[in-house]
Amino acid sequence: MRALLLAAGYGTRLKPLTDHVPKPLTLFMGRPILDLVYEKVRAAGLREVAVNTHHLPERISQHIQNSALYRQPIHLSHEPEILGTGGSLNPLRPWLGREDLLIFNGDILTTLDLAALASAYEGSGAIAAMVLLPHKAGTTPVYLKEGRVVGIGEAVAGAVKRTFAGVHILSEGFVAAVPKSGFLSVIDTYKALLTEHKVLGFEHEGYWADLGIPGDYFEAHEALWQSPDRMGVAKALHLDPESWCYDARQESVFIDGPVLDGFRRSYVFGPVASAAGLSIERCLVYPGTEVTKHDQARDKILTPYASLSFA
């Protein structure tokens, strides 16, 4: 089995931050999301990994080249025109060959057990396996019946409603059924195959976070910090709590940097230019951000490049 990490998207909902930083290189607890996803895939035993790019591709390729984390060669699949989740498979067909493919969205983090997913898929006889979450409002419903996906979007009698988690495994047969050109959603191929083929629904009820939406981006940090099993979740996400310092007085977390006054219920990802008289509350603060005594910020992502509100 090989793996594809999806990193081509524009990250529109995180603009203007993503005008400067591709969404997969935005930070979670101080680390690039792409690094955490890659470590998770590697820990599951996958060695052949591809990353697709389109928006700010040079930033992603430079990051991979300059990081000691990416020990094995990474197959970079650049899309001059963005191809979508289905279309991204077409440039990869020669690289993939006849192997199964694990696909992992580049803006999510989860404690999902990838080895358990692979084991369930391999013994199912399914053409694909979708990781499913309890249904979340505002998402396209996926209908599950007796462990099998039986509908997407349109309700199916006797089936329960779930949400696609952005992680799935595709067989050679599924990839062969994807049209060979154009911008494509992989969901269209799922819909076309459901009636004739088994698609396994693999349910996950642990930690899962979509980091592509500003409010959810902050709440993902809160969910980790407030988890009764914080250390277990951190380990499953390949985070290092040794770099975290919690200031109980301000209820803030400082990562790879000193504890500073003026930050309440915030997550500070590294050294920042600070001053007396700050009033920073419920913020994510990137390393190198210039925060002055004139700054009063609440419900924001603050970076050296841009800031945006998630209220």
C-alpha positions in Angstrom: 0.0 0.0 0.0 1.1 3.5 -0.8 0.0 6.9 0.6 -1.1 10.2 -0.9 -1.2 13.3 1.3 -3.4 15.9 -0.3 -1.7 19.3 -0.1 -2.9 21.1 -3.3 -5.8 23.2 -2.0 -6.0 27.0 -1.7 -7.0 27.1 1.9 -9.5 29.8 1.0 -11.2 29.9 4.5 -7.8 30.6 6.1 -7.0 33.6 3.9 -5.1 35.9 4.2 -2.8 33.5 6.1 -2.8 31.0 3.3 -1.8 33.7 0.8 1.6 33.3 2.5 1.6 29.7 3.9 0.1 26.7 2.2 -2.6 25.2 4.4 -0.7 21.9 5.1 2.2 24.0 6.5 0.0 25.9 9.0 0.8 25.0 12.5 -0.9 22.8 15.1 0.6 23.0 18.6 3.6 24.6 16.9 4.2 21.9 14.2 3.3 21.9 10.5 0.2 19.8 9.9 1.9 18.1 7.0 4.7 16.8 9.3 2.2 15.3 11.7 0.2 13.6 9.0 3.4 12.2 7.4 4.7 10.9 10.7 1.3 9.1 11.3 1.5 7.5 7.8 5.1 6.4 8.4 4.3 5.0 11.8 1.7 2.8 10.2 4.4 1.2 8.1 3.9 3.0 4.8 7.1 4.0 3.1 6.1 5.1 -0.4 4.4 8.5 0.0 3.3 11.1 -2.5 2.3 14.7 -1.8 0.3 16.6 -4.4 0.8 20.4 -4.8 -0.7 23.3 -6.6 -1.0 26.4 -4.4 2.4 27.7 -3.2 4.1 24.5 -4.4 7.6 25.8 -3.8 6.9 26.3 -0.1 5.9 22.7 0.3 8.8 21.3 -1.8 11.3 23.5 0.1 9.9 22.4 3.4 10.2 18.7 2.5 13.7 19.1 1.1 15.0 21.1 4.2 13.4 18.9 6.9 15.3 15.8 8.3 11.8 14.3 9.0 11.4 13.2 5.3 14.0 10.5 5.3 12.5 8.5 2.5 12.1 10.1 -1.0 8.8 11.9 -1.3 7.0 11.7 -4.7 5.9 15.3 -5.4 3.0 15.5 -7.8 2.6 19.1 -9.0 -0.7 20.1 -10.6 -0.3 23.2 -12.8 -4.1 23.2 -12.8 -5.7 21.9 -9.7 -7.4 18.6 -10.3 -9.6 17.8 -7.3 -9.5 14.8 -5.0 -10.3 12.4 -7.9 -8.3 14.1 -10.6 -5.2 14.1 -8.4 -5.0 10.3 -9.0 -4.3 10.7 -12.7 -0.7 12.0 -12.6 0.0 9.3 -10.0 -1.0 6.3 -12.0 2.5 5.3 -13.1 3.9 5.8 -9.6 1.0 3.9 -8.0 1.0 0.9 -10.3 -1.3 -1.8 -9.0 -1.0 -1.1 -5.3 -3.8 0.1 -2.9 -3.7 3.7 -2.0 -4.3 5.4 1.4 -5.4 9.0 0.9 -5.2 11.5 3.8 -6.4 15.1 3.6 -3.7 17.5 4.4 -5.8 19.7 6.7 -7.0 17.1 9.3 -5.5 15.5 12.4 -6.9 12.4 14.0 -6.1 9.6 16.5 -7.3 7.1 14.0 -5.5 3.8 14.1 -4.3 3.4 10.5 -3.1 -0.2 11.0 -6.6 -1.2 12.2 -8.1 0.6 9.2 -5.8 -1.3 6.8 -6.5 -4.6 8.5 -10.2 -4.2 8.3 -10.0 -3.2 4.6 -7.8 -6.1 3.7 -10.1 -8.6 5.1 -13.3 -7.1 3.7 -13.2 -7.7 0.0 -14.2 -4.1 -0.5 -13.3 -1.9 -3.4 -12.6 0.9 -1.0 -12.8 1.9 2.7 -14.0 5.2 4.0 -13.3 6.4 7.5 -16.5 7.7 9.0 -17.3 10.0 11.9 -20.6 10.6 13.8 -22.5 12.9 11.6 -21.6 16.6 11.8 -24.1 19.3 10.8 -23.3 21.0 7.5 -21.5 18.0 6.0 -22.7 15.7 3.2 -24.2 12.7 4.9 -22.8 9.2 4.2 -25.2 6.4 4.9 -23.9 3.2 6.6 -25.7 -0.1 6.9 -24.1 -3.2 8.5 -20.6 -1.8 8.0 -21.2 -1.0 4.3 -21.5 2.5 2.7 -24.9 2.4 0.9 -25.5 6.0 0.0 -23.9 9.4 -0.2 -26.1 12.5 0.0 -29.4 10.8 -0.4 -31.0 9.0 2.5 -31.2 5.2 2.5 -33.9 3.4 4.5 -32.5 1.5 7.5 -29.1 3.2 7.2 -27.4 5.5 9.8 -26.0 8.9 8.9 -22.3 9.5 9.1 -19.7 12.1 8.0 -16.7 11.2 5.8 -13.4 11.9 7.7 -11.2 12.7 4.8 -9.2 9.4 5.1 -9.8 6.4 2.9 -8.2 3.5 1.1 -8.8 2.9 -2.6 -8.1 -0.4 -4.4 -6.7 -0.8 -7.9 -10.2 -1.4 -9.2 -11.5 1.9 -7.7 -8.6 3.9 -9.2 -9.2 2.3 -12.6 -12.8 3.5 -12.4 -11.8 7.1 -11.9 -12.1 9.1 -15.2 -8.7 9.7 -16.8 -8.8 13.5 -17.1 -10.2 16.7 -15.8 -11.1 18.2 -12.4 -12.8 15.4 -10.5 -14.3 14.8 -7.1 -13.5 11.3 -5.8 -17.0 11.3 -4.3 -18.5 11.0 -7.8 -16.7 7.7 -8.3 -17.9 6.5 -5.0 -21.5 7.2 -5.9 -21.0 5.4 -9.3 -19.6 2.3 -7.6 -21.8 1.9 -4.5 -24.5 -0.2 -6.1 -22.2 -2.8 -7.7 -19.3 -2.9 -5.2 -18.8 -3.0 -1.5 -17.4 0.1 0.2 -16.4 -0.5 3.7 -17.4 2.1 6.3 -14.7 2.2 9.1 -16.1 4.2 12.1 -13.9 6.4 14.2 -15.1 8.1 17.4 -11.8 9.4 18.8 -10.1 12.8 18.2 -10.6 14.3 14.8 -10.1 17.9 13.7 -10.6 19.8 10.5 -8.0 22.6 10.6 -9.1 24.3 7.4 -11.8 26.4 9.2 -10.6 29.3 11.5 -13.0 28.5 14.4 -12.4 24.8 14.2 -8.7 25.4 14.0 -8.7 27.0 17.5 -11.3 24.5 18.9 -9.0 21.7 17.8 -6.4 23.0 20.2 -9.0 23.3 23.0 -10.2 19.8 22.4 -6.7 18.4 22.7 -5.9 20.4 25.8 -9.2 19.6 27.6 -9.1 15.9 26.7 -9.1 13.6 29.7 -6.4 11.6 27.8 -4.4 14.6 26.7 -1.1 12.7 26.7 -2.6 9.8 24.8 -4.1 12.0 22.2 -0.8 13.9 21.8 1.1 10.6 21.3 -1.3 9.5 18.7 -0.9 12.8 16.9 2.9 12.6 17.1 3.2 15.7 19.2 5.9 16.3 21.8 4.4 17.5 25.2 8.0 18.1 26.4 8.0 21.4 24.5 4.7 22.6 26.1 4.6 24.9 29.1 1.2 25.7 30.7 0.7 28.9 32.6 -2.2 28.2 34.9 -2.6 31.9 35.9 -3.4 32.9 32.3 -4.7 29.5 31.2 -2.3 29.7 28.2 0.1 27.2 26.6 3.6 28.3 25.5 5.4 26.0 23.0 9.2 26.2 22.4 9.3 29.7 23.9 9.2 31.6 27.2 6.0 32.2 29.3 4.9 35.8 28.7 2.3 38.1 30.3 -0.7 39.3 28.5 -1.9 36.0 26.9 -5.1 34.5 28.2 -6.5 31.2 27.0 -4.1 31.3 24.1 -1.6 29.0 22.4 1.7 30.6 21.6 3.8 28.5 19.2 7.2 30.0 19.8 9.2 33.1 20.6 7.3 36.3 19.8 8.1 40.0 20.1 6.2 41.0 23.2 5.8 44.0 25.5 4.0 45.1 28.6 0.3 45.9 28.6 -0.8 43.2 26.2 -4.4 42.0 26.0 -4.4 38.8 23.9 -7.2 36.4 24.5 -8.3 33.1 22.8 -5.6 33.4 20.1 -3.3 31.2 18.2 0.1 33.0 17.9 2.7 32.0 15.4 6.5 32.3 16.1 8.0 35.6 15.2 4.8 37.5 15.5 5.3 41.1 16.6 2.9 41.7 19.4 3.1 45.2 20.9 1.5 46.9 23.9 -1.0 48.5 21.6 -2.3 45.1 20.5 -5.6 44.0 21.9 -6.7 40.8 20.2 -9.4 38.2 20.8 -10.4 35.2 18.8 -7.7 35.6 16.2 -4.9 33.7 14.5 -1.8 36.0 14.7 1.2 35.4 12.5 4.1 37.4 11.1 2.4 37.5 7.7 -1.3 38.2 8.5 -4.0 37.9 11.1 -7.5 36.6 10.8 -10.5 36.4 13.1 -12.4 33.2 13.9 -15.2 34.8 16.0 
